[in-house]
Amino acid sequence: MGIENLFNEAYMPARAQAFTYNGYNTMALGRTLKAGFTVDF
């Protein structure tokens, strides 16, 4: 399980700072929760 951007801050990730798309930068995602599981049988 993991949480990204816990406090929902607006920031520009390194990839967006390095590359622009037609002159526009893209912001990072807001608060994101990821969960997963595995099943062994």
C-alpha positions in Angstrom: 0.0 0.0 0.0 1.3 3.5 -0.7 0.1 7.1 -0.6 1.5 9.7 -3.0 1.1 13.5 -2.3 -0.5 13.0 1.1 -1.2 16.7 1.7 -2.5 17.3 -1.9 0.2 19.9 -2.7 0.6 21.4 -6.1 4.0 20.7 -7.5 5.9 20.2 -10.7 7.7 16.8 -11.0 11.2 16.7 -12.5 9.9 15.2 -15.7 7.5 18.0 -16.2 10.2 20.6 -15.6 12.5 18.9 -18.1 10.0 18.5 -20.9 7.3 20.8 -22.0 4.4 19.8 -24.2 3.6 22.5 -26.7 4.7 25.1 -24.2 2.6 23.8 -21.4 3.9 22.1 -18.2 1.8 19.4 -16.5 1.3 19.3 -12.7 1.6 16.2 -10.7 -1.3 14.1 -9.6 -3.2 15.1 -6.5 -3.6 12.8 -3.5 -3.3 9.2 -4.7 -3.9 6.0 -2.7 -2.6 2.7 -4.1 -3.4 -0.8 -2.8 -2.6 -4.2 -4.1 -2.7 -7.9 -3.1 -1.3 -11.2 -4.2 -2.7 -14.7 -4.0 -0.4 -17.7 -4.0 -1.9 -21.1 -4.7 
